[in-house]
């Protein structure tokens, strides 16, 4: 076992030394020998490719559109009808509040409305009676006045007739004022009923739009207060990554830019479109908040750790088809066409993808490489 480890270590050291020598030496020195008899089955050409180096800006998966549900009144919570993760539609009953106080207020307002309407009916009847009395008193006063002018009525009769007329006029005015007060009472009671109905309606908290419940923040027995969040829901529209990008890179991205978002836990790599860049740097971290939209995928949830890959720099590499590499132990070599002949050349590479490698040393761009040997 010890001998095997020593051999492996020696091989790695030898390859490392050889790679360093190949990097330092010019291309003609990297050619092992010439083999003019080699005839490849096919050829490929090395290519220069520009790769963007990226900076992983740490972020969090958020709903693209999140709605917080809160109460409009102060009341005790009696029932919670939904749970986190539940898909709901607009109008779904979410939470019920204690409605006894609102119901009592509505009952009292309805009784007040009935009383005000009864007062209005009485006032209308009183006005009719007062109008008839006023008409009779007015006519009687006119007759007595005529009699008094001709000496047919005494001064006492004239004064009594005038007093009756004034009293009937005052009674009519009071009846009309009672009608106005009754109508005002009706209006007030109606408004109170409307407010009580609204208040009663606030005791049933329903979903404003279609979506998915993200969090339930209360339990039955808790006190709901105006503005206090009771639940949070994600509306339809997917997710987005909210990441903090350091100020040195903020000018490399624009609204509408396409970036790559990596969510490690579900193993997702998604295209992200920058929707918003908050034009304010956090003075503590010197970072800007960037919001980039990503599509909804299975296994993706709000609050997950995410990385937004922001372009940082570019580098040019030499790429080669994997099938062109000949392995000699731990060494790699290729057949390179130079001046009409095929020559062996040692190279060093690292994997780039499933079919290509990045050439670290030994080759330059646009060199012809042979694959296989003609039989």
Secondary structure by P-SEA (a helix, b strand, c coil): caaaaaaaaaaaaaaaaaaaaaaacccccccccccccccccbbbbbbbbbbbbbbbbbbbbbbcbbbbbbbccccccccccccccccccccccccccccaaaaaaaaaaaaaaaaaaaaaaaaaaaaaaaaaaaaaaaaaaaaaaaaaaaccccaaaaaaaaaaaaaaaaaaaaaaaaaaaaaaaaaaaaaaaaaaaaaaaacbbbbcccccccccccccccccccccccbbbbccbbbbbbbbbcccccccccccbbbbbbbcccbbbbbbbbccccccccccccbbbbbbbbccccccccccbbbbbcccbbbbbbbbbcccccccccbbbbbbbcccbbbbbbbbbbbccccbbbbccccccbbbbbccccc
